[in-house]
Amino acid sequence: MDIDSFLSFMSGMSVFISLLLMFFLVTVNTENKLSNRLLAFYLLFFAIDNLGIFISEDFIKQHFNLEFFRWTICSLIIPIFYLYILSVCFADFRLKTKHLLHAIPFLVTNAVFIFRLHFLNNEEKIHFYDHRSQLPELYGFQIMLGFQIIGYSIAVFLVLKKYREIYQENYTNPKTSIFKWLFQIATVLFILYYLSIAKNVLRYTDIEVLWVWANVVMQILVLIVTCWFVLNALNHPELFRGIDSKLQLARDIVPKENEKISGIKENQNEVITGQISTLKHYMAEKEPFLNPSLTIQELSNQIEIPVRDLSVLINHHMDQHFFDFVNEYRIQKAMSILKNPLKSDLTVLEILYEVGFNSKSSFNTSFKKYTNLTPTAYRNAS
């Protein structure tokens, strides 16, 4: 098998797997329709972009305009991925007219290609295609894609940063947290995109063999990442549970609250001390943390403290994220069970479910954070 055949095989595998997952996403019955459809579009555009490796020269020469249009599809791939990230992170995300702005590079590029390429005669199109690496149209297009990758990579990680902060201040269930998955897939994909930028630089050099082998390496990486992406997406349906993007962070609420209470700081300190005491007493007596899906809104309803005040109380005045605040009570409960000789027959797995965790890895991480020991080591030391 020569290199061209190998590239065609690898590309074909990536396209097949992508289209298979795309078909599943558009046909499966789910409440997460927007996220699934955006991911399906991402996979479709990715597949179309990847088709170029095994499209025959004869087909291209018979359909030059279609091939020129296919080139521009890649300018939609990363914007769609960015919208997908938003839709997974925030349950209240909806597509709006303003999101059409993300299609501007695609529209501008096609407008340029229409006037510069589509109306050429067949001989001129063949000349353009054969010398495309040296022509300013494609050179400018590659530069635009490079800036697009840089811009959207920054935007995606800013969204993930906001998601993580909101999640930690308002939610406690580790299994519903999608930050780790999204961070991993975003990191891996953007590494591939940055490698793609480096690979495209080789297009404009005289080292043809290096360009060929760069394509081979990229196709292998793309196939591996595609398979990994598919397996994770299918095995973790909880990845599609978002949070409310309208929730405010405590640091954004505090300045507004301080403006309202200017001049009455002493009375405010007494109120805060009383609320902290009430909250701690409620957590110890009623044990709401045993609910693995406890949110700050639910705790607010139970303790009858407005959710804004409760968020400021925990995240600002107690200097803890809601996530850590609740897990501390869970760990303390687990510690008491592990030390109890009457409950020595309970396994660590049974204990973590009993105290409100639903993930062994999250329980072990939190337990070691508070005790510097694993649950098993703590039990043996008691």
C-alpha positions in Angstrom: 0.0 0.0 0.0 1.5 3.3 -1.1 1.2 6.5 0.9 -1.6 7.9 -1.1 -3.7 4.8 -0.6 -2.9 4.8 3.1 -4.0 8.4 3.4 -7.2 7.6 1.6 -7.9 4.7 3.8 -7.3 6.6 7.1 -9.3 9.6 5.8 -12.1 7.3 4.8 -12.2 5.7 8.2 -12.4 9.1 9.9 -15.2 10.2 7.6 -17.2 7.0 8.1 -17.0 7.2 11.9 -17.9 10.9 11.9 -20.9 10.3 9.6 -22.0 7.3 11.7 -22.0 9.4 14.9 -23.7 12.3 13.0 -26.5 9.9 11.9 -26.9 8.7 15.5 -27.1 12.3 16.9 -29.8 13.4 14.4 -32.0 10.3 14.9 -31.7 9.6 18.6 -34.7 10.6 20.7 -33.3 13.1 23.3 -34.1 16.4 25.1 -30.6 17.6 24.1 -31.6 18.3 20.5 -29.6 21.6 20.0 -26.3 20.2 21.4 -26.7 17.0 19.3 -27.5 18.9 16.1 -24.6 21.3 16.6 -22.3 18.4 17.2 -23.8 16.6 14.1 -23.1 19.7 12.0 -19.5 19.8 13.3 -19.0 16.2 12.4 -20.6 16.8 8.9 -18.4 19.7 8.1 -15.4 17.9 9.5 -16.2 14.9 7.2 -16.7 17.2 4.1 -13.3 18.9 4.8 -11.7 15.5 5.2 -13.1 14.1 1.9 -10.5 16.0 -0.1 -7.8 13.4 0.4 -9.6 10.6 -1.5 -11.6 12.6 -4.0 -10.2 11.7 -7.4 -8.6 14.2 -9.7 -11.0 13.4 -12.5 -14.0 14.2 -10.2 -12.4 17.5 -9.1 -11.7 18.5 -12.7 -15.4 17.9 -13.6 -16.7 19.8 -10.6 -14.2 22.6 -9.8 -16.8 24.9 -8.4 -18.0 22.2 -6.0 -14.4 21.6 -4.9 -13.8 25.4 -4.4 -16.9 25.5 -2.2 -15.7 22.4 -0.2 -12.5 24.3 0.7 -14.5 27.0 2.4 -16.5 24.6 4.6 -13.6 24.4 7.0 -14.2 28.0 8.0 -17.4 26.8 9.6 -16.0 23.9 11.6 -14.5 25.8 14.5 -17.4 28.3 14.9 -19.8 25.3 15.1 -17.6 23.7 17.7 -17.6 27.0 19.7 -21.5 27.0 19.6 -21.5 23.4 20.6 -19.4 24.2 23.7 -21.9 26.9 24.6 -24.9 24.7 24.2 -23.4 21.9 26.3 -22.2 24.2 29.1 -25.4 26.3 29.4 -28.8 24.7 29.3 -30.5 28.0 28.5 -28.4 28.5 25.3 -30.4 29.2 22.2 -29.3 30.0 18.7 -30.0 33.6 17.8 -29.7 35.9 14.8 -26.4 37.3 16.3 -24.8 33.9 16.0 -24.9 34.3 12.2 -21.9 36.6 12.6 -19.8 33.4 13.1 -20.5 32.6 9.4 -18.9 35.9 8.1 -15.5 34.3 7.2 -17.4 31.6 5.3 -19.6 34.1 3.4 -16.7 36.5 2.6 -14.5 33.6 1.4 -17.2 32.3 -0.9 -17.9 35.8 -2.2 -14.2 36.2 -3.1 -14.2 32.7 -4.7 -17.3 33.5 -6.7 -15.8 36.5 -8.3 -12.2 35.2 -8.5 -12.7 31.5 -9.3 -16.2 30.3 -10.2 -16.5 32.3 -13.4 -13.1 31.2 -14.8 -13.0 29.0 -17.8 -12.0 25.4 -17.4 -8.3 25.9 -18.4 -7.9 28.8 -15.9 -9.5 26.7 -13.2 -7.1 23.8 -13.9 -4.2 26.3 -13.7 -5.4 27.7 -10.4 -5.9 24.2 -8.9 -2.5 23.0 -10.0 -0.7 26.1 -8.6 -3.1 26.8 -5.7 -0.3 26.7 -3.1 1.4 29.7 -4.8 -1.6 31.9 -5.3 -2.7 34.7 -3.0 -6.3 33.6 -2.7 -5.5 30.3 -1.0 -2.6 31.8 0.9 -4.9 34.5 2.4 -7.5 31.9 3.2 -4.9 29.8 5.2 -3.9 32.9 7.1 -7.6 33.7 7.9 -8.1 30.1 9.2 -5.0 30.5 11.4 -6.3 33.6 13.0 -9.7 31.9 13.4 -8.2 29.0 15.2 -6.3 31.3 17.6 -9.4 33.5 18.3 -11.8 30.6 18.9 -9.4 28.7 21.0 -9.2 31.7 23.4 -13.0 32.1 23.3 -13.7 28.4 24.0 -11.4 28.3 27.1 -12.9 31.5 28.4 -16.4 29.9 28.2 -15.1 26.8 30.0 -13.5 29.1 32.7 -16.9 30.8 33.2 -18.7 27.4 33.3 -16.3 26.0 35.9 -16.7 29.1 38.2 -20.5 29.0 37.9 -20.6 25.3 38.5 -18.5 25.4 41.6 -20.5 28.1 43.1 -24.0 26.6 42.5 -23.7 22.8 42.0 -22.3 19.8 43.9 -22.9 16.6 41.8 -19.4 15.7 40.4 -20.8 13.3 37.8 -22.9 16.0 36.1 -19.8 18.2 35.8 -18.8 18.2 32.1 -15.8 20.6 32.5 -13.2 17.8 32.5 -14.6 16.3 29.3 -15.0 19.6 27.5 -11.6 20.8 28.6 -10.0 17.5 27.3 -11.8 17.5 23.9 -11.1 21.2 23.4 -7.4 20.8 24.3 -7.0 17.8 22.0 -8.9 19.4 19.1 -7.0 22.7 19.3 -3.7 20.9 19.5 -4.7 19.2 16.2 -5.7 22.5 14.7 -2.4 24.2 15.7 -0.5 21.2 14.3 -2.6 21.7 11.1 -1.4 25.3 10.9 2.2 24.0 11.2 1.5 21.4 8.6 0.1 24.0 6.2 3.2 26.0 6.5 5.0 23.1 4.9 2.8 23.5 1.8 4.8 26.6 1.0 8.2 25.0 1.3 10.2 22.9 -1.2 10.4 19.9 1.2 7.6 17.8 -0.4 8.5 14.6 1.4 8.0 16.4 4.8 4.6 17.7 3.6 3.5 14.2 2.7 4.6 12.6 6.0 3.0 15.5 7.9 -0.3 14.5 6.2 0.2 10.9 7.2 0.8 11.8 10.9 -2.1 14.2 10.9 -4.5 11.6 9.5 -3.4 9.0 12.1 -4.0 11.6 14.9 -7.3 12.6 13.4 -8.6 9.0 13.3 -7.5 8.3 16.9 -9.1 11.5 18.2 -12.3 10.9 16.2 -12.6 7.4 17.7 -11.9 8.7 21.2 -14.4 11.5 20.7 -17.1 9.1 19.6 -16.6 6.7 22.4 -16.7 9.4 25.1 -19.8 11.0 23.5 -21.7 7.8 23.4 -20.7 6.5 26.9 -21.4 9.7 28.8 -24.9 11.0 28.2 -24.5 13.3 31.3 -22.2 15.4 29.2 -25.2 17.1 27.7 -26.6 18.5 31.0 -25.9 22.2 31.1 -26.2 24.9 33.7 -28.0 28.2 33.8 -25.7 30.9 32.2 -27.7 33.7 33.9 -26.4 32.6 37.3 -24.2 35.3 38.7 -20.8 34.8 40.3 -20.4 36.0 43.9 -17.7 38.4 42.9 -20.2 40.1 40.5 -22.8 40.3 43.2 -20.7 41.5 46.1 -19.9 45.0 44.7 -23.6 45.7 44.2 -24.5 44.5 47.7 -21.8 46.6 49.2 -23.2 49.7 47.5 -26.6 49.0 49.1 -25.2 48.5 52.7 -22.8 51.4 52.8 -22.8 52.9 56.2 -24.4 49.9 58.0 -21.4 47.6 58.0 -21.6 46.7 61.7 -25.3 45.5 61.5 -24.5 43.7 58.3 -21.7 41.7 60.0 -24.1 40.6 62.7 -26.6 39.4 60.0 -23.8 37.5 58.2 -22.7 35.8 61.4 -26.2 34.8 62.2 -26.8 33.4 58.6 -23.5 31.4 58.8 -24.5 30.0 62.1 -28.0 29.1 60.8 -26.5 27.5 57.7 -24.0 25.4 59.6 -26.7 24.2 62.0 -29.0 23.3 59.2 -26.3 21.3 57.3 -25.4 19.4 60.5 -28.9 18.7 61.6 -30.9 18.1 58.3 -28.0 16.8 56.2 -29.2 18.1 52.8 -25.8 17.2 51.4 -26.9 13.5 51.3 -28.8 14.5 48.1 -26.2 13.9 45.3 -27.9 16.5 43.1 -28.1 19.3 45.6 -27.8 22.8 44.1 -27.5 26.1 45.7 -31.1 27.0 44.6 -32.5 23.9 46.3 -30.6 24.6 49.5 -31.8 28.3 49.3 -35.4 27.1 49.2 -34.8 24.7 52.2 -33.1 27.2 54.5 -35.2 30.2 53.3 -32.2 32.4 52.5 -32.4 34.1 49.0 -30.1 32.4 46.6 -28.1 35.6 45.9 -27.5 36.1 49.6 -26.6 32.4 50.0 -24.2 32.5 47.1 -22.4 35.6 48.6 -22.5 34.0 52.1 -20.7 30.8 51.0 -18.5 31.9 48.2 -17.5 35.3 49.6 -17.9 35.5 53.4 -17.1 31.8 54.0 -14.5 31.9 51.2 -15.5 28.5 49.8 -17.1 27.4 46.6 -20.5 25.8 47.1 -19.1 22.6 45.5 -16.3 22.4 48.2 -18.6 23.6 51.0 -21.1 20.7 50.5 -18.4 18.1 49.8 -16.7 19.0 53.1 -19.9 17.8 55.0 -20.0 14.7 52.9 -16.4 13.9 53.7 -17.0 14.5 57.4 -20.0 12.1 57.3 -17.9 9.5 55.4 -15.1 9.9 58.0 -17.6 9.2 60.9 -18.9 6.1 59.1 -15.3 4.8 58.3 -14.4 5.2 62.0 -17.6 3.5 63.2 -16.9 -0.2 64.0 -20.6 -1.1 63.7 -20.4 -0.1 60.0 -17.1 -1.9 59.2 -19.0 -4.2 56.9 -19.8 -1.3 54.5 -17.6 -1.0 51.5 -16.1 2.3 50.4 -18.4 2.3 47.4 -21.4 1.9 49.6 -20.3 4.7 51.9 -19.6 7.2 49.1 -23.1 6.6 47.8 -24.6 6.9 51.3 -23.0 10.3 51.9 -24.0 11.9 48.6 -21.3 11.1 46.1 -22.0 9.1 43.0 -18.4 8.9 41.6 -15.6 6.9 43.2 -12.9 9.0 41.6 -14.5 12.3 42.8 -15.0 10.8 46.3 -11.3 9.6 46.5 -10.1 13.0 45.3 -12.2 15.0 47.8 -11.4 12.6 50.7 -7.6 12.9 50.1 -7.9 16.6 49.8 -9.4 16.9 53.3 -7.5 14.1 55.1 -4.3 13.5 53.0 -5.3 9.8 53.1 -7.3 7.5 50.9 -10.6 6.2 52.4 -9.1 2.7 52.9 -6.0 4.1 54.6 -8.1 6.3 56.8 -10.3 3.3 57.9 -7.2 1.2 58.6 -5.6 4.0 60.7 -8.7 4.5 62.8 
